[in-house]
Amino acid sequence: MEGQTEEVSLEELKRQLAKFAKERNWDQFHSPRNLLLAMVGEVGELSEIFQWKGEVQRGLPDWEEQEKTHLGEELSDVLLYLIRLSDICGIDLGEAALRKIQLNGTKYPIHRCKPSK
């Protein structure tokens, strides 16, 4: 997987995570509650990266490569726990996300949004 350049689907990540957990006999620990709490901990670690930086520019042009790598690792931790949680709960995360975008489109129609300056 290292150096992979093609897109990775949520389904592929879900399969890889299930395999990873099964090989290590971690399914016994992967209850919805435990996964949620682990994800919250990872969100905390992600937050620490930004804690004292103030606003940052898109693309993080002032960040060192090491900082960006660390950010990618913490973002990945959050994503992986979210995917594992959705799998354990029997939720199709991709389908749920697309549905949520549609609901948000209804809730926030373009004509009622403030135009950009």
N, C-alpha and C positions, 0 to 999 in steps of 0.2 A: 504493500500500500504506500510505502514511503516514496515521495517524488511523484505521486499520482497527479495527473493533470486533468483527467476527465471528471465530469460532475458526479457527485455521490448523492444517491437518493436517501431519503429518510428511511425507506424500506431496507436498504442495504445497511445503513447504520444500525437499525433495529436488529437485523439478523446478526451482525457482528457482535453487538452488545449481548444478545441472548447467548450466543456461542461462548463469548468470553466469560460470562457469569456462570454458565453451566460447567465449563471446564474447571472452574475454581470452586465449584459447589457453593456459589454465593446466592443462588436463588432463595435459599432459606432466609437470607437477610434482606432481600429486596421486596419488602412490603411497601405499599404506597406511602405510608407514613415515613418509613426510614428513607426512602428515595427522595421524598419531598424535603425532609430535614437536611439530607446531604446536599441537595441542590441549593437550598437556602444558604448553607455554609459556603458553597462555591460562589454564589452571588455576592456574598460578603467579601470573599477574596478578590473577586472581580472589581468590586467597589473600591477596595483599597488601592488599586492601581491608579484610579482617578482622584482619590481623596484630596490630595493637596495640589493638584495641577490646575485648578480653575478650569475655565473653558479651554478646550483644545480644538484645533482646526481639523476639518475633515481630511482624512488621509494621514493624519498624524505626521506632518512633514518635519516637525521639530523633535520627534522621538527617535531614540537610537534603535537599531535593529533588535537588540536584546530586549528592549521594552516592548516592542511590537510582538516579538516571539512569545514573551510572557503573557501578553494580552491575549494572543491567539490560544494559548494553552488554557487560560481561565475561561475564555468564551466557550471553548470546546468542552470543558468540564460541565458547564451549565447546560449546553446543548445535549450532551450525552445523557446526563441525568434526566433531562426533560423527555427525551426520546424513550429512555428506559421506563420512566414513570408512566408515560402514555401507553406503552406496550403492556405493562403489568396491569393497568386499569382497563385495557381493552378499547382504548380510544385510537382511532386512525388520526394521527396528528396532522398529516397533510390535508386530509379531508376537512378536519375541524378548522384548520387555519384558513383554508379557502372559503369555507362557510362564514367564518368570522370577518374576512375581508368584505364579503358580500353584505353581511349585516351592517358593518361599519359604513359601507357605501350608501345604504339606506338611511342610516342614522345621521350621517354627515354628507349630504348631497353636495355636489360641486357648486351648484348655484348659491348655496348658503355659506360657503367658506369665504373667508377674508382673502382678497387677492394679495399676491406677493408684491413687494415694492421693488 
